[in-house]
Amino acid sequence: MANYRAPLRDMQFVFDEVLDAYATLQSLPSQREFGNDLGGAILEEAAKVAENVFAPLNSSGDKQGCQYDPLTKTVKAPDGFRAAYKQFAEGGWTALACSPEFGGQGLPHVLNMMVEEMLCSANLSLGMYPGLTHGAINALTAHGTRELQEQYLPKLISGEWTGTMCLTEPQCGTDLGLIRTRAVGQTDGSYAISGTKIWITGGEHDLVDNILHLVLAKLPDAPDSVKGISLFLVPKVLNDGSRNPVFCGGLEHKMGIKGSSTCVMNFEGAQGWLIGEANQGLRCMFTMMNSARLMVGMQGLGIAQSAYQISLGFARERLQSRSLSGPKAADKPADPITVHPDVRRNLLRQKVMIEGCRALAYFTGLHQDVAHDHPDAEVCQQADDLVQLLTPVVKAFLTDEGFNCANSGLQVLGGSGYTEDWGIEQLVRDSRITMIYEGTNGIQALDLVGRKLGLGGGRAVRSYFALVDGWLKSNADSAYVDAVRSALVQLQQATQWVASEGLKDAEQAAAAATPYLRLFALTSLAWMWARMAVVAQDKLDQGSPETQFYGAKLKSADFFMARILTETDSLLAEVRAGKATLMAFSDEEFAA
Ligand SMILES: Cc1cc2nc3c(=O)[nH]c(=O)nc-3n(C[C@H](O)[C@H](O)[C@H](O)COP(=O)(O)OP(=O)(O)OC[C@H]3O[C@@H](n4cnc5c(N)ncnc54)[C@H](O)[C@@H]3O)c2cc1C
């Protein structure tokens, strides 16, 4: 199996050269000191952690999985995970983008996303333990009382404790209005939480001594819908050292991420504290979910990068058949399979999707920092609109493509991909869940058409289109303006269709949602590729010695426009096809 190598050069290209991120970040009061030296050094160190600490445990963690002990109701993570996590936490990585007020380093969120990408390339299962904790930190920072923050944030941020998100129950996944877990007020101001949650990531494990569960539950008099959900903090171990009655009832046996514990959690009158207002739990949870969704997008990207490295390494070594244009390795019994057009198609599809997705993700992450901290309220608002609009796109498209890239990568390996020797079948299995949790990708598409297009009466989407349009106008001489313009027009036509038909009939918008999201993503990627090509061409014109790196960027942009962006035609047609052919079937007619 190929050893993972963090794509630092490409990360730096996107971050620094294309997005000019250091300049943007230095305009924020909290990041004035954040420069190239610091950013570069942190990324290099993170790459070492990913390559040398996380990656060596990926395959063994998959094979061994987590072990549940029914007597003690405890879970043991795979061998090596506890020590690796300890090293990670002691290195300060859990605190990277957290508030300095509670011991965090206050570095940019986008930097944290970049680190996350590397960790998830190296070992998604291990990366999930600190990953989920971040959601808990965000929710507590945004909605917790000062007392709860002071009590719990420092240890979550230092990585001494981890956090969970407890939403799902047997009868309720997407539809959180169906939650049955109950919270009953106690005389001391706390609540007794009772109920069963399922599929809880990191619900129980031996990496740390305490786990803080963020739990959605209903108060006795709550409305019987999503409007009646409240959020509670429920520690595994209470302040006095006693064990709170929240126990793991078992582990799920699952397709992938076997080193990540996925637990049934039984709350047996466990003591908890309200976070935010009563019945406002969903709003608080969305604080967690928005950044968590971007992080899941990074998981997709990370896996795609790993798969690409494995499949490229294999393809360069594997000798089969001769090139159709004559032998390329005449001294060998056959040519490497990289000579064959169809293998190149699989490899290049991965390469251009990964690099385009990376640009879109960092672009979104950078705006998250601007939204948090820019001194001008209007700029904050615009950045926040953009992040809200692009979050479902990043989550769904990057995870769809994470799986697609892993799958294409496996195809490049042929039978060797299907066996366990090269580790790519694990990536196919591991990546599949990213399309499901944190809201399925179908639900992300509904979020985009149902909520985000209407944000501020269409303000968010209008301002995004204006941003792309403004770039096209000021780069009118560059190579891909026509291609991006034409995709943008198709996206605007699709948006118009969704807005007008969706207003008359919500099922029309829902029927269009998934192809619409993909059209949105491909158009955005086309813009990113056009931007990357402009930078690459400039560098070559200025005589950069990195002719291979920048030359490959131009060829990749060509590939994207000629072989991938063409999909927008069929996506627009699918959007316009509306609900008719979907809803025409009666239940009986579904039968084979
Ligand atoms: C490994 C793993 C880890 C997980 N970790 C956590 C965790 O840490 N915390 C937690 O709370 N949960 C966790 N989950 C649960 C996960 O978030 C849910 O599986 C997910 O939200 C989908 O819910 P569901 O599986 O019940 O699917 P359902 O809600 O039953 O949906 C089934 C299908 O119907 C579609 N669907 C449902 N409603 C609609 C609708 N209104 N419109 C269109 N389509 C719809 C969905 O898109 C999906 O394709 C985890 C799950 C797994 C497998």
The ligand as a Gaussian input file, in Angstrom:
#p B3LYP/6-31G(d) Opt

LIG

0 1
 C      -21.370000       5.314000      11.189000
 C      -22.434000       6.283000      11.601000
 C      -22.120000       7.306000      12.469000
 C      -23.121000       8.186000      12.892000
 N      -22.826000       9.137000      13.837000
 C      -23.851000       9.840000      14.397000
 C      -23.626000      10.673000      15.536000
 O      -22.506000      10.828000      16.002000
 N      -24.700000      11.295000      16.088000
 C      -25.960000      11.155000      15.600000
 O      -26.878000      11.719000      16.153000
 N      -26.207000      10.387000      14.499000
 C      -25.185000       9.713000      13.901000
 N      -25.427000       8.915000      12.830000
 C      -26.752000       8.885000      12.241000
 C      -26.829000       9.635000      10.929000
 O      -26.678000      11.010000      11.140000
 C      -28.146000       9.253000      10.227000
 O      -27.959000       7.948000       9.728000
 C      -28.560000      10.206000       9.148000
 O      -28.896000      11.460000       9.657000
 C      -29.746000       9.689000       8.346000
 O      -30.762000       9.236000       9.177000
 P      -31.322000       7.752000       8.976000
 O      -30.192000       6.841000       8.774000
 O      -32.276000       7.464000      10.046000
 O      -32.075000       7.799000       7.590000
 P      -33.604000       8.198000       7.364000
 O      -33.875000       9.516000       7.974000
 O      -34.471000       7.060000       7.708000
 O      -33.596000       8.391000       5.779000
 C      -33.575000       7.270000       4.879000
 C      -33.495000       7.827000       3.456000
 O      -34.635000       8.661000       3.206000
 C      -34.216000       9.968000       2.834000
 N      -35.129000      10.937000       3.448000
 C      -35.570000      10.986000       4.709000
 N      -36.376000      12.041000       4.890000
 C      -36.441000      12.679000       3.708000
 C      -37.103000      13.853000       3.239000
 N      -37.852000      14.604000       4.062000
 N      -36.919000      14.204000       1.961000
 C      -36.137000      13.486000       1.148000
 N      -35.513000      12.368000       1.517000
 C      -35.648000      11.974000       2.788000
 C      -32.795000      10.128000       3.330000
 O      -32.056000      11.042000       2.543000
 C      -32.261000       8.703000       3.221000
 O      -31.772000       8.485000       1.930000
 C      -24.437000       8.055000      12.370000
 C      -24.729000       7.039000      11.457000
 C      -23.755000       6.140000      11.100000
 C      -24.127000       5.033000      10.160000

